[in-house]
């Protein structure tokens, strides 16, 4: 009496996040446009983010909680540019990925009237 078994909830197969994201146990080369120079890198539990010297943010990996910053929950094996920052006149300076989150330190671009 007084003891209860707790069963963790199960995710339904194919529910919501149907994109397959490969998991690699070893470092792999990444194709980025040649004019991009990476200044910051951070890895979460299932996603990665980079900041370029030009202040752009690219993210990829598991996006179920919106941690990739693309305004959706889409996952991606390929780096995708986070358009929101440029649209708001912001430059990424630093990035830190948590387990299911991404924190970005941004600066307003000089010469912008906001």
ROSE-4610 file (N, C-alpha, C; in Angstrom, 1 decimal, always signed):
// ROSE-4610
residu = [X/X/X/X/X/X/X/X/X/X/X/X/X/X/X/X/X/X/X/X/X/X/X/X/X/X/X/X/X/X/X/X/X/X/X/X/X/X/X/X/X/X/X/X/X/X/X/X/X/X/X/X/X/X/X/X/X/X/X/X/X/X/X/X/X/X/X/X/X/X/X/X/X/X/X/X/X/X/X/X/X/X/X/X/X/X/X/X/X/X/X/X/X/X/X/X/X/X/X/X/X/X/X/X/X/X/X/X/X/X/X/X/X/X/X/X/X/X/X/X/X/X/X/X/X/X/X/X/X/X/X/X/X/X/X/X/X/X/X/X/X/X/X/X/X/X/X/X/X/X/X/X/X/X/X/X/X/X/X/X/X/X/X/X/X/X/X/X/X/X/X/X/X/X/X/X/X/X/X/X/X/X/X/X/X/X/X/X/X/X/X/X/X/X/X/X/X/X/X/X/X/X/X/X/X/X/X/X/X/X/X/X/X/X/X/X/X/X/X/X/X/X/X/X/X/X/X/X/X/X/X/X/X/X/X/X/X/X/X/X/X/X/X/X/X/X/X/X/X/X/X/X/X/X/X/X/X/X/X/X/X/X/X/X/X/X/X/X/X/X/X/X/X/X/X/X/X/X/X/X/X/X/X/X/X/X/X/X/X/X/X/X/X/X/X/X/X/X/X/X/X/X/X/X/X/X/X/X/X/X/X/X/X/X/X/X/X/X/X/X/X/X/X/X/X/X/X/X/X/X/X/X/X/X/X/X/X/X/X/X/X/X]
num = [1/1/1/2/2/2/3/3/3/4/4/4/5/5/5/6/6/6/7/7/7/8/8/8/9/9/9/10/10/10/11/11/11/12/12/12/13/13/13/14/14/14/15/15/15/16/16/16/17/17/17/18/18/18/19/19/19/20/20/20/21/21/21/22/22/22/23/23/23/24/24/24/25/25/25/26/26/26/27/27/27/28/28/28/29/29/29/30/30/30/31/31/31/32/32/32/33/33/33/34/34/34/35/35/35/36/36/36/37/37/37/38/38/38/39/39/39/40/40/40/41/41/41/42/42/42/43/43/43/44/44/44/45/45/45/46/46/46/47/47/47/48/48/48/49/49/49/50/50/50/51/51/51/52/52/52/53/53/53/54/54/54/55/55/55/56/56/56/57/57/57/58/58/58/59/59/59/60/60/60/61/61/61/62/62/62/63/63/63/64/64/64/65/65/65/66/66/66/67/67/67/68/68/68/69/69/69/70/70/70/71/71/71/72/72/72/73/73/73/74/74/74/75/75/75/76/76/76/77/77/77/78/78/78/79/79/79/80/80/80/81/81/81/82/82/82/83/83/83/84/84/84/85/85/85/86/86/86/87/87/87/88/88/88/89/89/89/90/90/90/91/91/91/92/92/92/93/93/93/94/94/94/95/95/95/96/96/96/97/97/97/98/98/98/99/99/99/100/100/100/101/101/101/102/102/102/103/103/103/104/104/104/105/105/105/106/106/106/107/107/107/108/108/108/109/109/109/110/110/110/111/111/111/112/112/112/113/113/113/114/114/114]
x = [+0.8/+0.0/+0.9/+0.4/+1.2/+2.2/+2.5/+3.5/+2.8/+3.3/+2.6/+3.7/+3.4/+4.3/+4.0/+5.1/+4.9/+5.4/+4.6/+4.9/+5.1/+6.3/+6.5/+5.6/+5.2/+4.3/+5.1/+4.5/+5.1/+4.8/+5.7/+5.4/+4.9/+3.8/+3.2/+4.2/+4.4/+5.2/+4.7/+5.6/+5.2/+4.4/+4.3/+3.5/+4.2/+3.7/+4.1/+5.5/+6.6/+7.9/+8.2/+7.8/+8.0/+9.4/+10.1/+11.4/+12.4/+13.2/+14.3/+15.5/+16.1/+17.4/+18.4/+19.5/+20.5/+21.3/+21.8/+22.6/+24.0/+25.0/+26.3/+27.2/+27.9/+28.7/+30.1/+30.4/+31.7/+31.6/+32.6/+32.5/+32.4/+31.7/+31.6/+31.8/+32.3/+32.5/+31.2/+31.1/+29.8/+30.0/+29.1/+29.2/+28.4/+29.2/+28.6/+29.1/+28.3/+28.8/+30.3/+31.1/+32.5/+32.8/+31.9/+32.2/+31.9/+31.4/+31.1/+32.3/+32.6/+33.6/+32.9/+33.1/+32.4/+33.2/+32.5/+33.2/+32.7/+31.6/+31.0/+30.3/+30.4/+29.7/+29.1/+27.9/+27.4/+26.5/+26.5/+25.8/+24.8/+23.5/+22.6/+22.5/+21.5/+21.5/+21.2/+20.4/+20.1/+20.1/+20.7/+20.8/+22.1/+22.5/+23.7/+23.4/+24.2/+24.1/+25.5/+25.6/+26.8/+26.5/+27.5/+27.4/+28.6/+28.3/+29.4/+30.0/+31.2/+31.9/+31.0/+30.1/+29.2/+28.0/+27.9/+26.7/+25.5/+25.6/+24.5/+24.4/+23.2/+23.0/+22.5/+23.1/+22.7/+22.4/+21.3/+21.0/+20.6/+20.7/+20.3/+20.2/+19.4/+19.2/+17.7/+17.5/+16.1/+15.4/+14.3/+13.6/+12.2/+11.9/+10.6/+10.1/+10.9/+10.5/+10.7/+11.0/+11.2/+12.6/+13.5/+14.8/+15.7/+15.3/+16.2/+15.9/+14.8/+14.6/+14.0/+13.4/+12.9/+11.4/+10.8/+9.4/+8.5/+9.1/+8.3/+9.0/+8.5/+9.1/+9.8/+10.2/+10.8/+12.3/+12.6/+14.0/+14.7/+16.1/+16.8/+18.2/+18.7/+20.1/+21.1/+20.6/+21.4/+21.3/+22.4/+22.3/+21.3/+20.5/+19.6/+19.8/+19.8/+20.0/+18.8/+19.0/+17.8/+17.5/+16.5/+16.1/+15.6/+15.0/+14.4/+15.3/+16.6/+17.5/+17.8/+18.1/+18.4/+17.2/+16.0/+14.7/+14.5/+15.0/+14.8/+16.0/+17.0/+18.2/+19.1/+19.2/+20.0/+21.2/+22.3/+23.5/+23.7/+23.9/+24.2/+25.7/+25.9/+27.2/+27.7/+26.9/+27.2/+26.0/+26.2/+25.1/+25.5/+24.5/+24.6/+23.4/+23.6/+22.5/+22.3/+21.1/+20.8/+20.2/+19.6/+19.1/+18.0/+17.1/+16.0/+15.8/+16.8/+16.7/+18.0/+17.9/+19.0/+19.0/+20.0/+20.2/+21.1/+20.7/+21.5/+21.7/+23.0/+23.2/+23.3/+22.5/+22.4/+22.8/+23.2/+23.5/+22.6/+22.2/+21.5/+22.6/+22.2/+23.2/+23.3/+24.5/+24.7/+24.1/+23.7/+23.1/+21.6/+21.0/+19.6/+18.8/+17.7/+16.8/+15.7/+15.8/+14.7/+14.3]
y = [-1.2/+0.0/+1.2/+2.3/+3.5/+3.6/+2.5/+2.5/+2.4/+3.2/+3.2/+3.2/+2.5/+2.4/+3.6/+4.3/+5.4/+5.0/+5.0/+4.6/+5.9/+6.1/+7.3/+7.3/+8.5/+8.5/+8.1/+7.5/+7.1/+8.0/+8.3/+9.0/+8.1/+8.5/+7.8/+7.7/+6.6/+6.5/+7.4/+8.3/+9.2/+10.4/+10.5/+11.7/+13.0/+14.0/+15.3/+15.5/+15.0/+15.2/+14.0/+14.0/+12.9/+13.0/+14.1/+14.2/+13.3/+12.6/+11.8/+12.6/+12.6/+13.4/+12.3/+12.3/+11.3/+11.7/+10.7/+10.9/+10.4/+11.2/+10.8/+10.8/+9.7/+9.5/+10.2/+10.6/+11.1/+12.5/+13.4/+14.7/+14.4/+15.3/+15.2/+16.6/+16.6/+17.9/+18.5/+19.8/+20.5/+21.4/+21.4/+22.3/+23.6/+24.7/+26.0/+26.8/+27.9/+28.8/+29.2/+29.3/+29.6/+30.9/+31.9/+33.2/+33.3/+32.3/+32.3/+31.9/+32.7/+32.3/+32.2/+31.0/+30.7/+31.3/+32.0/+32.6/+31.9/+31.4/+30.7/+29.4/+28.4/+27.2/+26.7/+26.2/+25.6/+24.4/+23.4/+22.2/+22.0/+21.7/+21.3/+19.8/+19.2/+17.7/+17.1/+17.9/+17.3/+18.4/+19.5/+20.6/+21.3/+22.0/+22.8/+24.2/+25.2/+26.5/+27.1/+27.9/+28.7/+30.1/+31.0/+32.4/+32.7/+33.4/+33.8/+35.1/+35.4/+36.7/+37.8/+37.6/+38.7/+38.8/+38.0/+38.1/+37.4/+36.4/+35.6/+34.3/+33.8/+32.6/+31.5/+30.3/+29.1/+28.1/+27.3/+26.2/+25.0/+23.8/+22.6/+21.5/+20.4/+19.3/+19.2/+18.7/+18.4/+19.8/+20.0/+21.3/+21.2/+20.1/+19.9/+21.0/+21.7/+22.7/+24.1/+24.3/+25.6/+26.1/+25.3/+25.8/+26.1/+25.8/+26.2/+27.7/+28.3/+29.7/+30.0/+29.1/+29.3/+29.6/+29.7/+30.0/+28.8/+27.6/+26.4/+25.3/+24.1/+22.9/+22.0/+22.4/+21.6/+21.2/+20.0/+19.5/+19.6/+19.7/+19.7/+19.2/+18.4/+17.9/+18.9/+19.9/+20.9/+22.2/+23.0/+24.3/+25.2/+25.9/+26.9/+28.2/+29.3/+30.6/+31.1/+31.7/+32.2/+33.6/+33.7/+34.9/+36.0/+35.6/+36.6/+37.7/+37.3/+38.3/+39.4/+39.0/+40.0/+40.8/+40.2/+41.0/+42.1/+41.8/+42.8/+43.7/+43.6/+44.4/+44.1/+42.8/+42.3/+41.4/+41.5/+40.7/+39.8/+38.5/+37.6/+37.8/+37.8/+37.9/+36.6/+36.0/+34.8/+33.9/+32.6/+31.6/+30.5/+30.1/+29.0/+28.1/+26.9/+25.9/+25.2/+25.1/+24.3/+22.9/+22.1/+20.8/+21.0/+21.9/+22.1/+23.6/+24.4/+25.9/+26.4/+27.6/+28.3/+29.7/+30.2/+31.6/+32.3/+33.5/+34.3/+35.7/+36.1/+37.5/+38.3/+39.3/+40.1/+41.5/+42.2/+43.6/+44.2/+45.5/+46.1/+46.5/+46.3/+46.7/+48.2/+48.7/+50.1/+50.6/+51.9/+52.5/+52.2/+51.4/+51.0/+52.1/+52.5/+53.4/+52.6/+52.4/+51.6/+52.3]
z = [+0.0/+0.0/+0.0/-0.7/-0.7/-1.8/-2.4/-3.5/-4.9/-5.8/-7.1/-8.2/-9.2/-10.4/-11.3/-11.7/-12.6/-14.0/-15.0/-16.3/-17.1/-17.7/-18.5/-19.8/-20.2/-21.4/-22.6/-23.5/-24.8/-25.9/-26.8/-28.0/-29.0/-29.7/-30.7/-31.9/-32.6/-33.7/-34.8/-35.4/-36.4/-36.0/-34.7/-34.2/-34.4/-35.0/-35.1/-35.8/-35.3/-35.9/-36.8/-38.1/-38.9/-39.7/-39.5/-40.2/-39.5/-40.4/-39.8/-39.8/-38.6/-38.4/-38.1/-38.9/-38.6/-37.4/-36.7/-35.5/-35.8/-35.7/-36.0/-34.8/-34.6/-33.4/-33.5/-34.7/-35.0/-35.7/-35.5/-36.2/-37.7/-38.4/-39.8/-40.4/-41.7/-42.4/-42.7/-42.7/-43.0/-44.1/-45.1/-46.2/-45.9/-45.9/-45.8/-47.0/-47.3/-48.4/-48.1/-49.2/-49.0/-48.3/-48.5/-47.9/-46.5/-45.8/-44.4/-43.6/-42.6/-41.6/-40.2/-39.6/-38.4/-37.2/-36.3/-35.1/-33.8/-33.8/-32.6/-33.0/-32.1/-32.3/-31.0/-30.9/-29.7/-30.1/-29.2/-29.5/-28.3/-28.6/-27.6/-27.6/-27.0/-26.9/-28.3/-29.1/-30.4/-31.5/-31.3/-32.3/-32.2/-33.2/-33.3/-33.9/-33.4/-33.9/-34.1/-35.2/-35.4/-35.7/-35.3/-35.6/-36.5/-37.6/-38.5/-38.1/-38.7/-38.4/-38.8/-39.8/-40.3/-39.4/-38.4/-37.5/-37.9/-38.7/-39.1/-38.2/-38.0/-37.2/-38.1/-38.0/-38.7/-37.7/-37.9/-36.9/-37.7/-37.1/-37.7/-36.6/-36.9/-35.9/-35.6/-34.4/-34.0/-33.6/-34.2/-33.9/-33.3/-32.7/-32.1/-31.3/-30.5/-29.6/-30.1/-31.4/-32.0/-31.7/-31.2/-30.7/-31.9/-33.1/-34.3/-34.7/-34.2/-34.5/-35.9/-36.5/-37.9/-37.8/-36.7/-36.6/-36.7/-36.7/-36.8/-36.0/-36.1/-35.3/-36.2/-37.4/-38.4/-38.0/-38.2/-38.0/-39.3/-39.3/-40.5/-40.3/-41.2/-41.2/-41.8/-42.5/-43.1/-42.4/-42.3/-41.6/-42.4/-41.6/-42.2/-41.6/-42.4/-41.9/-41.2/-40.0/-39.2/-39.7/-40.5/-41.2/-40.3/-39.2/-38.3/-37.8/-37.5/-37.0/-38.0/-39.3/-40.3/-40.6/-40.6/-40.8/-39.8/-38.6/-37.5/-37.3/-38.2/-38.1/-37.0/-36.7/-35.6/-36.1/-35.4/-35.7/-34.5/-34.8/-33.7/-33.3/-32.0/-31.5/-30.9/-30.0/-29.4/-29.4/-29.3/-29.2/-28.2/-27.4/-26.5/-26.6/-26.9/-27.0/-25.7/-25.2/-24.1/-24.6/-23.7/-24.1/-25.2/-25.0/-26.0/-26.2/-26.1/-26.2/-26.9/-27.5/-28.0/-27.6/-27.0/-26.5/-27.4/-27.9/-28.8/-28.3/-28.2/-27.8/-29.2/-29.3/-30.5/-30.3/-31.4/-31.4/-32.6/-32.4/-33.5/-34.5/-35.8/-36.8/-36.9/-37.1/-37.1/-38.4/-38.3/-39.5/-39.7/-38.8/-38.9/-38.1/-38.7/-38.0/-37.4/-36.1/-35.4/-34.2]
